[in-house]
Amino acid sequence: MTSSPGVPSLDVRGLAYAYPDGTQALFGVDLTIGRGERVALLGPNGAGKTTLVLHLNGILHGGLGDVTVGGLAVDPKDKRALREIRRRVGIVFQDPDDQLFMPTVREDVAFGPANLGLRGAELDRRVADALDRVGMAHVADRPPQHLSFGQRRRVAVATVLAMEPEILVLDEPSSNLDPASRRELAEILLSLDVTVLMVTHDLPYAAELCPRSVILSGGVIAADRPTRELLMDARLLAEHRLELPFGFDPALAGGAGSVSPRER
């Protein structure tokens, strides 16, 4: 099942949600992401970013509003549709060890597609292609725990790519990476032909990878702009407890995030 051409990868309308203890996390979020866009989701701790992400594949539900992925509504009551939604929305967690639990890298990457019923040559193709896309084919038969942190994060990305998702959601992808691993991951992410939603506090990484950035603050969308333009608004960043690292000038930032599609 594939989404129709021209249909946004993600369409969120009026999404509001309160946790069982009464804490209101989202107050009516509207967000549309086109196919192939790379968007950074920024905001202070407690802004509702995780709550929003967990609605994208139906882990959280029961509030107000609607979420559609590639035109398919996220409806927890429709188990068949929910299974497809969870294939389409691949989430890469901040800690790769939350995703890697099999004896070998190959088995970890095969786990998701195998659960979809894939077997034989098609499963082998999915695994090989996913590992090749993240430059980790040479470690396919190694235990994940024997890899470096940066390698494990790339394998975690591969476990999601093997599902052939429409949207890749990344939770703080640059955290705890050394400079070389950070650059290598950026190159991989820029090469992928999927829609990307990147949750991050790393504003330079957002500038490098995402032409568009959205600030979620207090459970609502506070800003939605080209990344470079947003990062040059010091007052806006300060209002939402976002800070650029010392010496970083967004006006001089290169990379994919420095020019948005609307500026081209």
Backbone bond lengths (Angstrom), bond angles and torsions (degrees), N, CA, C in turn:
res aa  C-N    CA-C-N  psi(-1)  N-CA   C-N-CA  omega(-1)  CA-C   N-CA-C  phi
1 M - - - 1.462 - - 1.526 108.82 -
2 T 1.325 116.37 122.57 1.460 120.68 179.85 1.520 109.07 -123.07
3 S 1.324 115.76 155.83 1.459 120.06 179.29 1.512 110.30 -79.94
4 S 1.331 116.04 155.86 1.454 121.69 -177.39 1.522 110.64 -76.14
5 P 1.348 117.15 145.83 1.459 119.89 176.20 1.530 110.70 -58.51
6 G 1.307 116.56 141.86 1.455 121.20 179.01 1.513 114.67 86.92
7 V 1.333 117.03 -13.62 1.469 120.74 177.99 1.526 108.59 -83.26
8 P 1.342 119.40 132.23 1.472 119.97 -179.55 1.522 111.70 -58.65
9 S 1.320 116.27 148.64 1.453 119.68 174.32 1.521 110.70 -63.77
10 L 1.327 115.88 -36.94 1.465 120.37 -177.48 1.516 109.56 -140.90
11 D 1.338 115.57 134.28 1.459 120.75 175.48 1.528 107.75 -138.90
12 V 1.323 115.92 113.09 1.462 122.83 -179.70 1.523 107.39 -112.99
13 R 1.320 116.50 127.45 1.462 121.10 -176.71 1.526 110.78 -130.18
14 G 1.335 115.61 117.84 1.458 121.49 172.65 1.512 114.59 59.73
15 L 1.330 116.97 34.30 1.463 120.24 -174.41 1.521 110.74 -75.47
16 A 1.313 115.55 119.03 1.466 122.63 176.78 1.517 107.69 -129.64
17 Y 1.340 115.02 143.47 1.466 118.03 -177.23 1.519 110.07 -154.35
18 A 1.340 115.10 136.26 1.461 122.25 173.83 1.523 107.91 -123.56
19 Y 1.324 116.13 137.19 1.462 120.98 177.60 1.530 109.83 -73.28
20 P 1.341 116.91 161.94 1.475 119.89 -177.43 1.527 114.30 -55.28
21 D 1.346 117.53 -27.24 1.467 118.73 179.33 1.525 112.88 -80.17
22 G 1.339 115.73 1.71 1.455 120.15 178.03 1.516 115.02 97.42
23 T 1.333 118.13 -6.74 1.464 121.30 179.03 1.519 110.28 -68.67
24 Q 1.330 115.77 119.90 1.457 120.73 179.58 1.526 108.32 -86.44
25 A 1.336 116.85 117.04 1.467 121.18 -176.20 1.523 112.52 -98.98
26 L 1.325 117.20 -36.18 1.463 121.99 179.39 1.514 108.93 -126.86
27 F 1.349 115.73 140.22 1.459 120.37 -173.25 1.522 113.40 -119.13
28 G 1.312 118.41 18.43 1.462 120.92 -178.82 1.514 110.39 119.77
29 V 1.324 116.55 73.25 1.469 122.52 -176.01 1.520 109.63 -93.83
30 D 1.323 115.99 130.46 1.462 123.32 172.07 1.524 107.87 -118.13
31 L 1.339 116.33 124.29 1.456 120.15 -178.16 1.519 109.06 -154.12
32 T 1.335 116.04 125.95 1.455 121.87 175.84 1.521 109.13 -122.07
33 I 1.333 116.10 131.22 1.459 121.89 178.81 1.525 108.07 -125.44
34 G 1.320 115.55 121.25 1.458 120.74 -178.87 1.514 112.12 -74.71
35 R 1.313 115.16 162.40 1.458 120.19 -179.84 1.525 110.22 -63.65
36 G 1.329 115.72 130.21 1.453 121.69 178.59 1.520 114.68 85.54
37 E 1.327 118.25 -4.75 1.471 120.05 177.53 1.523 110.74 -70.45
38 R 1.322 115.27 151.92 1.463 121.71 170.51 1.529 107.07 -119.53
39 V 1.315 115.14 115.33 1.465 121.35 -172.70 1.522 109.49 -124.65
40 A 1.327 116.50 132.56 1.465 121.65 174.60 1.517 109.32 -93.22
41 L 1.330 115.84 133.04 1.462 122.03 175.40 1.520 107.62 -104.24
42 L 1.328 115.87 109.49 1.453 122.87 -174.84 1.525 109.80 -109.56
43 G 1.319 115.28 161.80 1.456 119.50 175.34 1.513 111.07 155.06
44 P 1.322 116.99 159.12 1.465 121.04 -179.37 1.524 111.14 -70.24
45 N 1.319 116.52 166.44 1.459 120.32 173.64 1.520 109.87 -59.11
46 G 1.322 116.30 139.32 1.453 120.67 -179.29 1.509 114.97 82.21
47 A 1.344 116.51 9.53 1.464 119.78 -176.73 1.519 113.01 -77.52
48 G 1.333 117.74 -19.00 1.461 120.99 -177.04 1.512 113.83 110.25
49 K 1.340 117.55 8.43 1.466 120.64 -175.62 1.533 111.82 -63.10
50 T 1.329 116.46 -47.46 1.465 119.69 -179.95 1.513 110.78 -65.47
51 T 1.322 117.25 -40.03 1.463 120.91 178.20 1.520 110.48 -59.56
52 L 1.319 117.19 -43.28 1.461 120.82 177.90 1.523 110.80 -61.99
53 V 1.330 117.03 -48.28 1.467 120.81 -177.88 1.526 110.95 -59.59
54 L 1.322 117.45 -40.13 1.460 120.32 -176.94 1.529 112.88 -71.82
55 H 1.327 116.97 -12.55 1.462 120.23 172.24 1.532 112.01 -82.26
56 L 1.320 117.69 -18.64 1.462 119.64 -172.19 1.512 112.90 -70.00
57 N 1.326 117.44 -25.10 1.466 118.86 175.92 1.526 112.67 -123.39
58 G 1.333 115.86 20.34 1.457 120.13 171.30 1.504 116.24 81.74
59 I 1.340 118.15 9.90 1.464 119.27 176.40 1.524 109.71 -64.50
60 L 1.349 115.93 -41.71 1.462 121.14 171.22 1.530 108.53 -107.64
61 H 1.318 115.82 144.62 1.462 120.68 178.31 1.524 108.19 -164.37
62 G 1.304 115.19 175.91 1.458 119.12 175.62 1.511 114.88 104.72
63 G 1.328 117.41 -5.37 1.460 119.89 176.44 1.516 111.01 -90.07
64 L 1.320 116.48 -155.79 1.456 122.20 179.15 1.523 109.76 -99.16
65 G 1.335 115.55 157.42 1.448 120.49 175.66 1.514 112.89 99.84
66 D 1.345 114.09 179.90 1.461 121.13 -175.17 1.518 110.66 -133.79
67 V 1.333 115.28 146.01 1.461 122.89 174.28 1.523 107.65 -129.34
68 T 1.329 116.85 127.00 1.459 120.78 173.95 1.513 109.08 -125.51
69 V 1.315 115.96 142.03 1.465 123.34 179.55 1.524 107.81 -120.73
70 G 1.320 116.22 112.36 1.457 119.53 -177.10 1.513 112.26 58.51
71 G 1.326 116.86 32.52 1.457 121.86 179.67 1.510 114.82 86.56
72 L 1.328 118.03 -5.51 1.457 122.31 -179.28 1.519 109.40 -98.94
73 A 1.329 116.80 122.66 1.456 121.26 -176.81 1.518 111.26 -70.84
74 V 1.332 115.15 138.43 1.465 120.57 173.80 1.522 107.13 -80.49
75 D 1.330 115.44 105.69 1.456 121.92 -177.03 1.525 108.63 -131.72
76 P 1.338 117.49 102.99 1.469 120.31 -177.74 1.524 114.05 -57.29
77 K 1.341 117.66 -21.53 1.458 120.42 179.84 1.527 112.07 -76.86
78 D 1.324 116.54 -20.45 1.465 121.64 -179.75 1.526 108.27 -98.17
79 K 1.311 117.08 92.22 1.461 121.50 -173.19 1.522 112.27 -63.97
80 R 1.311 117.23 -36.16 1.468 120.01 179.52 1.526 110.83 -66.16
81 A 1.349 116.24 -45.22 1.461 120.06 178.28 1.520 110.70 -65.67
82 L 1.343 117.19 -38.58 1.457 120.54 -178.72 1.535 110.67 -64.36
83 R 1.305 117.08 -37.33 1.470 120.95 176.63 1.523 110.93 -60.85
84 E 1.341 115.66 -41.55 1.463 120.03 178.63 1.527 110.71 -69.80
85 I 1.340 117.31 -39.57 1.464 120.98 177.36 1.520 109.93 -57.57
86 R 1.317 117.12 -44.12 1.466 120.79 -176.83 1.523 112.16 -71.92
87 R 1.315 117.17 -19.10 1.463 119.22 169.41 1.523 110.28 -76.84
88 R 1.334 115.84 -39.81 1.464 120.51 -176.29 1.524 113.03 -71.16
89 V 1.338 117.04 -32.78 1.468 121.12 -177.36 1.527 108.08 -105.73
90 G 1.323 116.18 105.44 1.455 120.70 179.40 1.518 110.47 -101.33
91 I 1.333 116.43 120.89 1.466 121.26 -178.27 1.517 109.89 -105.13
92 V 1.340 115.99 125.88 1.459 122.32 175.53 1.521 106.90 -104.28
93 F 1.325 115.89 112.73 1.459 120.83 -175.46 1.523 111.89 -73.82
94 Q 1.331 114.86 160.92 1.460 120.33 -178.81 1.519 111.84 -61.47
95 D 1.329 117.48 -38.78 1.460 121.88 178.94 1.524 108.81 -101.69
96 P 1.338 118.56 111.12 1.470 119.64 -178.15 1.516 113.66 -60.73
97 D 1.327 117.22 -23.74 1.463 119.38 -179.95 1.532 111.84 -68.06
98 D 1.329 117.48 -13.59 1.459 120.37 173.48 1.527 111.66 -73.94
99 Q 1.342 117.18 -14.76 1.460 121.51 -176.71 1.521 113.73 -114.43
100 L 1.314 117.36 -15.30 1.463 120.64 -174.19 1.521 109.21 -109.85
101 F 1.320 116.84 113.42 1.467 120.55 -173.42 1.528 112.89 -142.46
102 M 1.329 117.93 -0.36 1.460 120.98 -178.40 1.538 110.28 -91.99
103 P 1.331 118.71 165.60 1.467 121.11 -177.24 1.524 114.22 -63.62
104 T 1.350 117.75 -30.99 1.461 120.12 -179.18 1.523 110.31 -132.87
105 V 1.320 115.46 160.38 1.464 121.91 176.43 1.523 110.21 -58.13
106 R 1.321 117.39 -44.79 1.464 120.82 -179.33 1.532 111.59 -56.68
107 E 1.325 116.63 -43.75 1.454 120.65 -179.15 1.522 111.84 -68.36
108 D 1.331 116.90 -35.57 1.461 119.62 176.41 1.523 110.99 -62.82
109 V 1.330 116.68 -45.49 1.468 120.71 -177.72 1.524 111.03 -69.53
110 A 1.332 116.83 -30.13 1.466 120.94 -179.76 1.521 112.78 -79.30
111 F 1.334 117.54 -17.35 1.463 121.08 -170.00 1.529 112.83 -57.43
112 G 1.329 117.01 -50.34 1.464 120.41 -177.76 1.514 113.17 -63.65
113 P 1.352 118.57 -54.78 1.470 119.00 179.09 1.527 113.16 -59.38
114 A 1.337 116.83 -35.82 1.465 119.52 178.28 1.526 110.63 -62.86
115 N 1.330 116.46 -36.15 1.464 119.73 177.17 1.515 112.91 -67.98
116 L 1.343 116.20 -19.88 1.464 120.90 174.64 1.526 111.53 -82.67
117 G 1.329 115.80 -6.72 1.459 119.72 179.24 1.506 114.67 103.04
118 L 1.334 118.06 1.92 1.463 119.86 179.86 1.526 110.13 -71.12
119 R 1.321 115.51 142.51 1.446 122.05 179.42 1.535 109.56 -144.74
120 G 1.296 115.87 166.58 1.456 121.74 170.02 1.506 114.60 62.77
121 A 1.326 115.94 -137.76 1.461 122.35 -172.22 1.525 112.49 -63.29
122 E 1.330 117.31 -36.70 1.461 119.60 -179.31 1.516 111.08 -67.69
123 L 1.327 117.36 -40.23 1.460 120.41 176.52 1.522 110.48 -64.31
124 D 1.307 116.74 -44.27 1.474 120.55 178.48 1.518 110.77 -60.12
125 R 1.339 117.03 -38.91 1.467 120.83 179.46 1.514 110.72 -64.82
126 R 1.332 116.68 -44.57 1.463 120.70 -179.63 1.532 110.47 -59.26
127 V 1.319 116.09 -45.93 1.463 120.71 -177.70 1.518 110.59 -64.93
128 A 1.324 116.64 -48.56 1.468 120.89 -178.35 1.528 110.79 -61.76
129 D 1.329 117.10 -42.22 1.461 120.84 -178.33 1.525 110.46 -66.00
130 A 1.339 117.27 -43.91 1.463 120.61 -178.81 1.523 111.16 -63.83
131 L 1.322 117.30 -43.54 1.470 120.18 179.82 1.524 111.36 -68.25
132 D 1.309 116.38 -35.25 1.465 119.33 178.22 1.522 110.75 -66.55
133 R 1.313 117.83 -37.42 1.462 121.22 -177.72 1.521 112.46 -66.99
134 V 1.323 117.27 -25.03 1.468 119.93 178.11 1.526 112.08 -105.62
135 G 1.328 116.94 8.76 1.457 121.05 177.04 1.512 114.87 68.22
136 M 1.343 117.02 32.37 1.457 120.33 -175.70 1.526 112.96 -123.69
137 A 1.317 117.70 19.56 1.466 120.43 -179.13 1.525 111.89 -61.16
138 H 1.330 117.07 -29.57 1.467 120.86 -175.46 1.525 113.09 -73.62
139 V 1.335 118.15 -8.95 1.468 120.30 -179.68 1.525 111.64 -112.10
140 A 1.318 117.95 16.11 1.463 121.83 -172.64 1.523 113.39 -55.52
141 D 1.321 117.23 -33.68 1.465 119.69 -175.61 1.524 113.20 -101.23
142 R 1.329 116.73 10.51 1.457 119.85 179.00 1.526 111.31 -93.27
143 P 1.325 118.51 152.67 1.467 120.46 173.58 1.531 109.97 -68.26
144 P 1.316 119.20 136.08 1.469 120.66 -179.23 1.523 113.30 -57.03
145 Q 1.336 117.57 -34.67 1.466 120.03 -176.85 1.518 112.94 -68.72
146 H 1.331 117.10 -10.92 1.467 120.63 177.68 1.527 112.21 -90.99
147 L 1.294 117.05 0.60 1.463 121.22 -178.95 1.525 110.35 -94.98
148 S 1.333 115.64 160.95 1.455 120.23 174.27 1.534 109.29 -70.06
149 F 1.332 115.70 166.28 1.462 119.84 179.86 1.524 110.68 -60.06
150 G 1.336 116.59 -44.43 1.456 120.29 -179.91 1.523 112.07 -63.34
151 Q 1.325 117.37 -39.12 1.462 120.78 176.89 1.523 110.89 -65.23
152 R 1.338 116.73 -41.14 1.461 119.58 179.41 1.532 111.02 -63.78
153 R 1.320 116.72 -36.43 1.467 118.34 177.95 1.527 110.05 -65.52
154 R 1.312 118.06 -39.62 1.469 119.93 178.04 1.519 111.20 -65.63
155 V 1.332 117.41 -37.84 1.465 120.51 176.80 1.533 109.69 -65.67
156 A 1.342 117.31 -38.67 1.463 120.36 177.19 1.529 110.68 -60.05
157 V 1.333 116.60 -39.51 1.469 119.99 175.22 1.524 109.64 -62.25
158 A 1.326 117.13 -41.49 1.466 121.12 -179.85 1.522 111.72 -62.16
159 T 1.345 117.89 -37.22 1.461 119.79 179.50 1.520 111.20 -61.12
160 V 1.327 116.88 -31.50 1.454 121.44 178.38 1.530 110.45 -80.91
161 L 1.327 117.52 -42.09 1.462 120.51 -179.69 1.527 111.95 -62.07
162 A 1.331 117.02 -30.17 1.465 120.29 179.07 1.525 112.14 -63.12
163 M 1.318 116.79 -19.85 1.468 121.17 176.99 1.528 112.04 -83.60
164 E 1.337 116.74 -4.21 1.462 123.56 -177.82 1.535 110.72 52.80
165 P 1.343 116.05 59.26 1.469 120.03 -176.24 1.514 112.34 -74.92
166 E 1.315 115.23 162.51 1.457 121.34 171.35 1.524 110.28 -87.41
167 I 1.334 116.65 -36.40 1.460 122.01 -178.04 1.523 109.16 -123.80
168 L 1.321 115.66 129.71 1.456 122.11 174.07 1.527 107.26 -105.12
169 V 1.333 116.83 115.14 1.456 122.14 178.72 1.520 108.24 -103.12
170 L 1.319 116.61 123.21 1.463 122.70 -175.62 1.513 109.46 -115.81
171 D 1.331 116.08 124.28 1.463 121.37 179.28 1.522 109.43 -99.17
172 E 1.332 116.51 107.25 1.469 122.90 179.55 1.534 111.61 47.96
173 P 1.328 118.30 59.83 1.467 120.47 -173.32 1.523 115.01 -64.78
174 S 1.330 118.18 -24.29 1.465 119.83 -176.94 1.521 113.48 -91.86
175 S 1.341 117.95 -4.50 1.465 119.57 -174.63 1.521 111.23 -65.41
176 N 1.328 115.71 137.80 1.471 124.44 176.55 1.526 114.49 65.06
177 L 1.326 117.26 17.60 1.463 120.37 177.35 1.522 110.24 -96.91
178 D 1.346 115.86 141.00 1.456 119.15 172.30 1.531 108.53 -74.46
179 P 1.339 118.63 165.71 1.470 120.17 -174.39 1.525 114.23 -55.84
180 A 1.334 118.22 -40.42 1.463 120.14 -179.33 1.527 110.80 -66.77
181 S 1.328 117.01 -43.45 1.468 120.52 179.64 1.522 110.95 -65.83
182 R 1.311 115.49 -36.84 1.471 120.64 177.84 1.530 110.32 -62.10
183 R 1.343 116.17 -45.37 1.466 119.83 179.26 1.519 111.00 -65.66
184 E 1.334 117.46 -43.16 1.466 120.85 -179.13 1.525 111.49 -61.55
185 L 1.345 116.44 -41.34 1.454 119.44 179.09 1.528 110.63 -66.35
186 A 1.327 116.66 -39.05 1.468 120.15 178.47 1.524 110.74 -60.61
187 E 1.317 117.04 -43.04 1.460 120.79 179.26 1.527 110.96 -62.32
188 I 1.330 116.29 -39.71 1.465 120.45 178.26 1.523 110.40 -64.07
189 L 1.320 116.76 -47.65 1.463 120.65 -176.60 1.522 111.65 -64.06
190 L 1.328 116.49 -36.92 1.461 119.92 178.34 1.521 112.16 -68.24
191 S 1.332 117.34 -22.99 1.466 120.82 -177.79 1.523 113.29 -85.84
192 L 1.323 117.78 -11.39 1.460 120.63 -173.67 1.526 111.57 -81.02
193 D 1.317 115.51 143.14 1.462 120.87 -179.95 1.524 111.26 -102.24
194 V 1.326 115.56 48.35 1.460 121.15 177.11 1.525 108.88 -126.34
195 T 1.312 115.76 162.56 1.457 121.37 172.49 1.527 108.05 -72.36
196 V 1.331 116.46 137.19 1.462 120.93 -177.32 1.523 109.82 -123.43
197 L 1.332 114.84 130.39 1.468 121.66 168.51 1.516 106.26 -119.11
198 M 1.328 116.63 113.93 1.454 121.95 -173.68 1.522 110.15 -111.31
199 V 1.328 116.37 112.95 1.465 122.08 175.80 1.522 107.46 -85.71
200 T 1.316 117.01 120.28 1.465 118.42 -174.34 1.520 112.45 -156.58
201 H 1.340 114.81 150.46 1.459 122.26 166.00 1.528 110.63 -100.00
202 D 1.328 116.80 -4.03 1.464 123.16 -176.06 1.526 108.51 -86.36
203 L 1.333 116.56 90.56 1.459 120.64 -173.44 1.534 113.44 -65.60
204 P 1.344 119.82 -38.76 1.459 118.37 174.51 1.538 113.15 -61.61
205 Y 1.335 117.59 -35.08 1.465 120.49 177.72 1.528 109.96 -67.21
206 A 1.323 116.55 -38.55 1.456 120.12 174.98 1.522 110.60 -61.26
207 A 1.339 116.46 -41.99 1.461 120.43 179.36 1.517 111.55 -64.49
208 E 1.322 116.80 -35.11 1.462 121.04 -178.27 1.525 112.52 -74.08
209 L 1.330 116.53 -36.39 1.467 119.89 -168.42 1.516 115.39 -107.75
210 C 1.327 118.09 -24.59 1.460 119.90 -169.00 1.524 111.55 -123.41
211 P 1.320 118.15 114.45 1.460 119.91 176.83 1.524 114.10 -63.48
212 R 1.314 116.56 -23.14 1.474 121.08 -176.76 1.519 109.63 -126.23
213 S 1.325 116.67 141.89 1.461 121.32 177.16 1.525 110.21 -132.45
214 V 1.326 114.10 145.92 1.456 122.61 179.32 1.526 107.67 -124.47
215 I 1.320 117.10 132.58 1.461 121.27 173.76 1.520 108.63 -100.33
216 L 1.320 115.28 122.13 1.465 121.76 172.42 1.518 106.81 -104.67
217 S 1.314 116.46 121.86 1.466 120.58 -176.13 1.518 108.81 -146.29
218 G 1.332 115.74 129.63 1.451 119.25 -179.64 1.512 113.48 63.11
219 G 1.346 116.10 26.56 1.457 119.98 177.03 1.507 116.07 81.06
220 V 1.343 117.32 9.69 1.465 121.03 177.78 1.528 109.20 -135.45
221 I 1.323 115.96 160.49 1.459 120.64 174.78 1.525 107.98 -77.29
222 A 1.336 115.94 114.68 1.460 121.06 -177.42 1.519 112.52 -93.12
223 A 1.325 117.32 -23.14 1.466 120.93 179.64 1.515 108.85 -160.24
224 D 1.319 116.04 147.66 1.467 122.88 177.74 1.517 106.36 -148.14
225 R 1.341 115.94 100.50 1.465 120.36 -171.71 1.523 110.89 -145.25
226 P 1.344 116.80 167.65 1.457 119.26 167.34 1.533 108.99 -56.58
227 T 1.310 116.63 139.40 1.465 120.55 -170.42 1.520 112.71 -57.84
228 R 1.305 117.02 -47.56 1.468 118.56 -176.81 1.520 111.09 -61.88
229 E 1.327 116.49 -41.23 1.460 120.36 178.94 1.523 110.89 -62.80
230 L 1.317 116.24 -42.97 1.458 120.32 -179.23 1.530 111.10 -64.07
231 L 1.339 116.38 -43.10 1.461 119.89 -176.85 1.526 112.61 -71.12
232 M 1.311 117.52 -17.10 1.464 120.50 177.91 1.529 111.95 -86.14
233 D 1.324 117.42 -4.05 1.463 121.50 -179.60 1.534 108.20 -94.84
234 A 1.326 116.08 87.56 1.467 121.35 -175.03 1.528 111.57 -60.95
235 R 1.310 116.81 -37.20 1.468 119.83 -179.22 1.526 110.62 -65.53
236 L 1.325 117.14 -42.32 1.460 121.14 179.06 1.523 110.92 -62.46
237 L 1.332 116.59 -45.18 1.462 120.20 179.54 1.527 110.63 -60.96
238 A 1.315 116.33 -44.64 1.467 119.86 -178.66 1.530 111.43 -63.54
239 E 1.324 117.27 -38.87 1.465 121.02 179.96 1.524 112.09 -60.22
240 H 1.339 115.44 -27.69 1.463 119.56 -174.85 1.530 112.12 -116.77
241 R 1.329 115.42 24.54 1.469 122.78 172.74 1.538 112.61 55.06
242 L 1.320 115.09 41.89 1.456 121.83 174.99 1.520 107.78 -113.14
243 E 1.337 115.93 135.35 1.460 119.54 -177.00 1.523 110.93 -133.66
244 L 1.325 114.43 136.10 1.461 120.08 172.84 1.522 109.23 -78.97
245 P 1.338 118.45 145.96 1.467 119.77 176.14 1.525 110.96 -65.39
246 F 1.315 116.03 152.83 1.461 121.40 -178.90 1.525 110.47 -55.87
247 G 1.332 116.05 129.57 1.449 121.57 176.38 1.509 115.39 89.22
248 F 1.344 118.36 -8.69 1.467 120.45 -179.03 1.516 109.88 -84.10
249 D 1.331 116.60 124.67 1.454 122.37 -179.73 1.524 108.77 -113.25
250 P 1.341 119.19 106.86 1.463 120.26 -177.73 1.518 113.42 -62.23
251 A 1.325 117.19 -22.90 1.467 119.76 178.23 1.513 111.91 -66.70
252 L 1.342 115.78 -24.27 1.470 120.13 -178.72 1.518 112.36 -103.39
253 A 1.345 116.52 0.47 1.464 119.92 -175.38 1.511 110.41 -66.05
254 G 1.326 115.14 132.73 1.453 120.81 174.48 1.502 110.10 -94.24
255 G 1.315 116.45 -162.90 1.464 121.35 175.93 1.507 111.99 85.91
256 A 1.335 114.31 177.48 1.459 121.23 -174.53 1.504 112.82 -62.60
257 G 1.340 117.14 -29.34 1.446 120.16 -174.33 1.513 113.85 -78.61
258 S 1.330 118.08 -7.28 1.454 118.96 -174.60 1.512 112.69 -80.65
259 V 1.328 117.70 -15.27 1.453 121.25 179.28 1.519 108.14 -133.81
260 S 1.301 117.01 122.48 1.464 120.46 -179.23 1.521 109.50 -89.18
261 P 1.357 117.47 161.04 1.448 120.12 176.89 1.518 113.20 -56.91
262 R 1.340 116.49 -30.68 1.460 119.56 -178.49 1.529 111.64 -76.26
263 E 1.349 116.65 -14.12 1.471 119.33 179.68 1.528 111.68 -94.39
264 R 1.343 115.92 -12.27 1.467 118.51 -175.29 1.521 111.69 -79.80
